[in-house]
Each structure stands twice: as C-alpha cells, then as structure tokens.
Amino acid sequence: MASEKQMKDPLRVGVAIRAQLQHEIPKDLPLEKDFREGTAYTITDHVIELHKSLVKDPRNLELINALVSHLHTFARETSLNHAEWTKVVEFLTRAGKESTDYKNEFVILSDILGLSALVDELTHPKPLGCTDSCEPGPFYYPNAPEIPSGSSLAKPGTTGEPMFFYGTVRNTKGQGIRGAKVDVWQADGDGIYDVQYPDSKEVNDRGKILANPDGTFSYRGILPTAYPIPSDGPSGDLLRALGRHPHRAAHIHFMLTAPGYDDLTTALYPSHSPFLGTDPVFATKKSLICQVVEERDPKRWKEMGFKDGEVSTGRVWVWNFDFILASVEEVKQFGRGRTKAKL
C-alpha cells in the first residue's frame, strides 16, 4: 500500500495526480491475490470486496454491489463478447449525446424497458382496492392554474371533441375525502400538449381542481388522442429492433392530494383507444381503462356547463371515474406487511 509520501513522489506519480492530491488523498489498498474467471475468486468478488473496503454509505454499497453482481451475471449467462459490448457502449454514448432538456434518452430507455414502472410500484405500494399509480411523464407543469370544479380546462378553439369528466375522490371506506385537490393535464385532440406547441405561452388542457366537500369534482375539456413518444434516437431504434412501436394510448394524467392521505399520481385510458396492450412505457393498467360514452342530448350538454353553440360535433364524450386514496397510515401498515412477508 502506497504511503502519502510515495503518492507525491514525482518518480512514482505523474503531475495530474499530484495536483489532485493537494485536495484529497485517496485510500490505497494492497493487491493480495489474483482474480480469474472459473476460480473461487473472480472479478465480481474482487469488485465487491473493494467496495466493501471503501464505500462508506451502506445504501450506496448495497445498490452498487447488487448492480455489479447482476451485470456480471448477465455477461456470464449470455457469454457477452467484445463486439456486442462495444455496440452497447456505442448505443449508450448516442443516448447521452442525443439527450436534451425535452428528450432524455436515458429516461425513455428506463420507460421502454419497464424499469420506470417497476420503480413506481416499489416506491408507491398501494393497499388492495386503491387506485393504481403510474409515472407522471415529462409534461407535468407544477404551476397550472387553480380552477373551481365544473370549469373548463380547454381554451376556446382547442383541437378535439368536447368531453365532460366527473369523478369522486374517496377513501378505502367509500367516503368522499374533504379537501382533495385534483391536478389534471393532458394532450389535446391532436395528441399534443400545450408545452409542445412552438412559442406557446398559454396554459391549456391542464389545471388544479379543488374537489367539493363530498369529494366530487368535474371539468369540461377535450377528449385526448394517442400520440408517440420520441422515437428518432437510440430508444426508437431499440423499439424497432424489438418489433415494438412508440405509440401511447390516449390518456389523461392526474395527481391527487389530500390532508392525511398518500399522494396519487396516475393516468386514465379510454377503452376505445388503440395501443392499450402495447404501451411502450408500460404505464397502462387494466384497472385504469375506462368506458367513455357519447351524450347526444343538448339538454344534458347544458347541464354539464356547455354553452349554446359550443358543441359543434353533435356529441359530448362523458368520462367517469372514482379515485380511491389510501391514508398515510394505511400505506405504512401495508409497507410493513410486505416487509414481513419477505422475511
């Protein structure tokens, strides 16, 4: 093991390391045995032992050693060769170079491999009977305006067919939750979010709704349509290589909060949409698919809040869903129960 004096010796250490040593002296360890594949001490054992000696944070140690172990197992199980690994490195390099603030290829990769969906389920365990969660996606805007229940989320002239959404925020006992807030955002009838329009300065198809004291709420808006995730980069190439497409089913995003209850981020899908079973980011769940019905009676349109002449399509799409939130304490108990079941 090299001493600090040896590390600063120009005979042993170059100028770059000597400059860095002015700020921090790394811990050095002796190399006491060789590692070799097919023996009792492999490169995997060596990496893990090194981390055990150097990594101070227990959680970091657990995460990195598990990652190393699984990566090395993957290489062994598949007999990974240099040419194949070079392609992987080139692919990941492209992902980094082609990522932007609005199209992070690594996030897309996490999504299309199902990792984002898995992490969401691990992070937000839900007791049986509660509304399932999913990732918020890239188009959430935290400063959307607050609007009363029954208002319109869509600006006049927004592309798409008129829709009326109504629902209730309940607890696991079936009671409406007082003080619930419902944050809604969605694409328009062209499958485009407001932030995707060039030079867009006006918030559209999104808003924060304060539910009524009994937990009910409603809004008028536009029926969303399906749209593709970015597929012009390495993530799109991977999808095509796997025989998959980049198209997401039509959906509406929701984020629900209420005092004493676990926050819920989810999305709902109309049953008439294509791509429900082939969602490229695995956010679609059967429990979140809804029947959306047509209402052709103008009298009913008025009851929903539409003005004369506002509905020009001859129909309003009516969408209903009851959200079930778990209390913070119920989630804690559920998490403890899952932990005991693993032991």
N, C-alpha and C positions, 0 to 999 in steps of 0.2 A: 504494500500500500504506500503510495507516494505521500511524502510529507508536504506541508505548505511551502517549505523552502525549496524542495525539489520542483514543485509546480511552477515556481517563479524563476527557476534556473533556465537561462537562455539556451543552454546546451540541450535541455530536455523538452522545453515547451516554447512554441512559436509566439510571435508578437501578438496575435489576435487573442489567444487565451490569456496571455499575461495582462493584457488590457482589461479583460473581463474579471480577472482575479482581484482587481482593485476594488470591486464591489461585492464579490461573493466568492467564497472558497468552497468548491463542491466537495461532497463527501466521496472519497475514493475507497474502493474495496479490492482485496486481492482476488485473483482468479485462481481458485484452488483445484478445480477439476474441469475436465473437458466435457462438453455436451455432444451427443451424437445420436442421430435418429436410429431407432431399433435397440437402444440400450436402456438401462434403468434411469438414465439422466439425459433428457432431451432438451432441445432449445426451449420448449414450453416450460419445462421445470426450471430452467435457468432464468428465463424472463420473470417468472412468478416469484422465484426466490429473491431476485434482485429488487423487485418492487416491495416485497415484504421487509427488506432491509432499509429501504429509502423512503417509501411513501408514508407520510405522517397521518393523513386523514383516513380513518377506517372506511368510510363510504367510498372515497376515491379508490382505495385499494381494492375493495370488493368489486367495483364496477370495471376497473381496468383489467384486473386479473380474470374476471369472467369473460370479458370481451376477447382477451388474448387466447384464453382456453378454447372458446367457441370458434374463433377464426382459424386457429391451428387445427382444430378438429375438422373443420370444413376443408382445409387444404389436404389433410391426410385422407379423408373419406373420398374426395374427388380426384386424388392424385394430381393436384393442380401443378401445371408446368410453367416455365418461364414465359413462354409466348402468351399463354392465357392470362397470366397475372399482369403482363405488360399491357394487354388490352384493357384490363380492369383499371389500371393506373391511368392510362390514357383517357378512359371514359370519365373517371373522377376528376381528372385535370380539366377536361372540357366542361364538366358540371360547374367547377369553380369559376372558370373563365367566362362562361356564358350566364352566370347568375347576375341579377340586377336587384334593385330595391323592389321591383314589381314582379320578378320572376326568379325565385330562388330555386335553382335546380335540385339542391340537396333536400329542401322541404318537399318538392314534388316527388323525388325518389322515395323519401320516407313515406309519403302518402301512397304511392302506387305499389309499394311493397307491403302495405298493410301495417307498417310499424307505427304510424301516427295513430291509427285506430286502436291498436293494441295498447299503446301508452295511455290513450284517453281512458280506456276501460280499466286499466290498472290504477290510474290516478283518481278516477271518479267512480268508485264502486257504488252501485245502486241497489237498495233492497228490492226484492221481488215486488212487482206491481208499480214501480216508479217509472216515469218516462225515461227512455234510453237517451244517452247523451251522444254527441259526436263533436269533432273538431270545428272551430268557428270559421275556418277558411281564411283567405287573405284579404277579404273585402270588408271586414268589420271596421266601423268608424265609431269611436267611443263618444264623440260629441254630437251625436244625432239629436235633433230637437225633441223635447218632450211634448206630447200631444194628448188631448183628452181621448178617452175611449169613445169609439164611434166616429173618429175623424178619418180623413183620407191621408194615406201615405204617399199617394201618387200625385204629382203635379199635373195640371191640365196639359193635354197633348202628349202624355206619356204613351209610348207604343205598347199595344197589347189590349187584351179583352178585360172588361171590368170584373172585379172579384170582390166578394164580401166574405171576410173571415171573422168568425166568432168562436170564443172558447172560454174555458174556465181554468183557473189555477187552483188546484185542490191539494189537500194533504192526503196522507195514506189512509185516513179515516173517512175520506169522502167529503170533508168540509172545505168550503171556499176559504182561501187564505187572504186575510186583510193585509193591505199594504204591499201587495205583489206588484212588481214592475216587469213589464214585458218589452224587451228591446228587440225590434224586428228589422231585418234587412234582407233584400232580395234583388234578383235581376228583373229586368222588365220583359215585355213580350218578345223582344229580340234576343233574350238571353244575355243582356249586357247590364252591368252595374253602373250606377251613376259615376263612380270614380274612373271608369274605363273610357268615358267619352272625352275626346280631346277638349282641353280648355274648359272642362266642366267646373262650374263654381257653385252650382245649386245642389243642395242635398235633395235626393229623390229616392223614393221606394225604400225609405227607412225612417225609423222613429222610435221613441221610448214612450210606451203607453202605461199609464197608471191604472191598474185594474180597479173595478168598483169594489166597495167593501165586501161584497159576497164573492169576490174572486173572478167575476165575469169581466170580459172585455171584448171589443170588436174593432174592426177598422175596415175601410174601403181601400181597395188598391187594384193592382194589375195581376192577372194570372201569369206566373212565371213560366218560362220555357227552358228546355235543355240547352246546355252550352258546353264547349270543350275547355278542358284545362290546357295550358300552354304545351304544345307538342312539337315545337320547332327546334328543340335542343336534344341533348342526350337522353333525357327522360322519355321524350316522344319516340326516339329510336328504340329504346328498350321496350316500350309498349308494343311497337310494331313487330319487334323480334319475337315477342311473346304471343303474337296473334291477338292482342288486345287493342281497344280503341281509347281515345282520350275524352269521350263524351260523358258528361254528368247528367243524370236525370234532373228534370225540373224540381226546384225545391225552394223553400223559404227558411231562412235562418231565424232562430230565436235564442235569446239569452234571458233567463228568468231569475229574478232575485226577490227575496222576501225576508224580513227580520226573523231570525231563528231557524231559517231553512237553508239547506245546502243549495248553492247556485247550480243552475242547469243551463248548459249550452247544448242546443240540439238543432235539428232541421226536420222539416216535414216534406213528404213527397206525394204528389197526386198519382193515383193509381193508373191514370191514363198515359203517364209519361213513358217513353222508351228508356232503355238503359238502366232499369231498376235493378236487374240482376247482374249487371256488368259494370257497376260503378267503378271507375278507375282508381278512386281513392278509398273505397270500401267504407264510405260513411252511411250508405243506405242500409237501413234495418227494417225488417218486415213490420215491426211494431210501429214504425213511423210513416208507413204508407197509408194514405187516406183516400176515401171515396169523396170526390168532388162532384157536385151535382149542378145541373143547369136550372136556373129560375127564369122563366119567360113571362111571368106576370108583372106588368108595370106597377101594379099596386104594391107588390112586395118590394120592388126596387125603391119606391118612395119610403117604405118603412125602414129600409136599410140605410137611407140617407142620400140616395142618388137624386139629383135634381132633374126636372123635366128636360129632355133632350141630351142628358149626359150619357145615356146608354144608347149607342147607335148600332150595336151588334145584334140586337134582338134577344139578348140573354145576359144574365149575370151569373158567374160561377160562384157557388156557395160552398164554403170550406169550413168545417167544424172540427175542433179537437179539444180534448180536456187534458191538461197537463197535470201530472201528479208529482209533487215535490216531497222529498224526504226531509225530515228535520235534521239539524246538525247532530243531535244526539242519536237519532236512528242510524245515521251514516257511521258514526263512531262505533256503535254496537255491532253493526253489520261488518265493519272492518275488523273488529276484534274477533268476531265469529269466524271470518275467513282465515285469520291468522292461526287460530286454534285448530282449524280443520287441516292446515298444512303440517302442523306439528305431529 
